[in-house]
């Protein structure tokens, strides 16, 4: 399957935008973890390690589970 030059350019642009989106969400998760209070420092450390070493899965799990574990300020 071959793409025209315009279609290939659009596909590359879409891939780059998706990668940038993932990178921004990953950085946002790390900053959110560092700025938040958790029940213990161990919980914070576990979330940081999970997000850093398993970027996609860790970030997704943090946004689904971890944000609910934060203490209200």
C-alpha positions in Angstrom: 0.0 0.0 0.0 1.5 3.3 -1.1 0.6 6.8 0.0 0.7 10.0 -2.0 3.1 12.6 -0.7 0.3 14.6 0.9 -1.1 11.6 2.6 2.3 10.6 3.9 2.9 14.1 5.3 -0.5 14.1 7.0 0.2 10.7 8.5 3.6 11.8 9.8 2.1 15.0 11.2 -0.6 13.0 13.0 2.0 10.7 14.5 4.1 13.6 15.7 1.1 15.3 17.3 0.1 12.1 19.0 3.6 11.7 20.4 3.7 15.3 21.6 0.3 14.8 23.3 1.6 11.7 25.1 4.8 13.5 26.2 2.8 16.4 27.6 0.4 14.2 29.5 3.4 12.2 30.8 5.2 15.3 32.0 1.9 16.7 33.5 1.5 13.4 35.5 5.0 13.7 36.9 4.5 17.3 37.9 1.1 16.5 39.4 2.6 13.6 41.5 5.5 15.8 42.7 3.1 18.6 43.7 0.5 16.5 45.4 0.3 15.1 48.9 -0.2 11.4 49.5 -0.8 9.4 52.6 2.9 8.5 52.6 6.1 9.4 50.8 6.3 5.7 49.7 3.1 6.1 47.8 4.4 9.1 46.0 7.7 7.3 45.2 5.9 4.3 43.8 3.8 6.5 41.5 6.9 8.4 40.3 8.7 5.1 39.6 5.7 3.6 37.9 5.2 6.7 35.6 8.9 7.0 34.8 9.7 3.4 34.1 6.4 2.4 32.4 5.4 5.7 30.8 2.2 4.8 29.0 0.8 2.3 31.4 2.0 4.2 34.5 0.5 7.5 33.4 -2.8 5.9 32.5 -2.9 4.1 35.9 -2.0 7.3 37.7 -4.8 9.3 36.0 -7.3 6.5 36.7 -6.3 5.4 40.2 -3.5 7.6 41.6 -5.4 10.9 41.5 -8.0 9.5 43.8 -5.3 8.6 46.4 -4.1 12.2 46.8 -4.9 14.1 50.0 -7.0 17.2 49.8 -5.1 20.3 50.7 
